[in-house]
């Protein structure tokens, strides 16, 4: 079984006492959260971060299907075993949030916190900009003369230029042109499973000794208010589930990095 591609971030001259596994969202890679990870270990040098590429993203290739949230969580467990130490905390954004929650449900030894960044434990109909991206990419040519040409194609499909440029990190050179290195059929399989995966049981009964921290971006509808209220109710019942509202949109790591960083610095054990 292949091991997820990953990189370590730690404060200069320090050996981390605890590790934070960082799980990105769909179409992303571990480096999306690199700036926050580097600044985190500067302020909390006892912590180190492992920036992880989830299956079929970034450098994590060759993983057999089915490509699901549960399979992705199994990959994370295999990575933790490979590293030789369980993570003290896991932070997942969007798709990675459900992966982190699923990983936590196995009650791995040493896990103390799970951070769910603008994701949801709920079942929903497939929707949103990430879902629409599948059809947008499929409607474009399979190859481009430049990255800028691909970005312009996405802009013409209704995406802003910043998101188009971010998506273009998934292009690779091929015989003088550029093509997508992600498989949109796999991305669709993963997103469909994300939308149908129900993790409310884990929220209602977190593994013993584990805190769940949900971060709702105020300008995003990913975590609906009804779901947010249910999370707050679980917190009142268990004392180990927390909801933090943070100004910004779904891409909270770029919209409000200071807010994300301050939360982690304050609440990581």
Protein Blocks (a to p, Z undefined) as FASTA:
>chain_A
ZZddddddddehiacfbdcdddddehiafklmmmmmmmmmmmmmmbccdddddehiajlg
hiacdddfklmmmmmmmmmmmnopacfbdcdehjlmmmmmmmmmnopghiabdcdehiaf
bdcddedjklmmmmmmmmpcfbdfbfklmmmmmmmnopafklmmmmmmmpcceehiacdf
bdfklmmmmmmmmmmpccklmmmmgcehiacdddddfkbckbgfklmmmmmmmmmmnopa
ccdddeddfklmlmmmmlmmmmmmmmpZZ
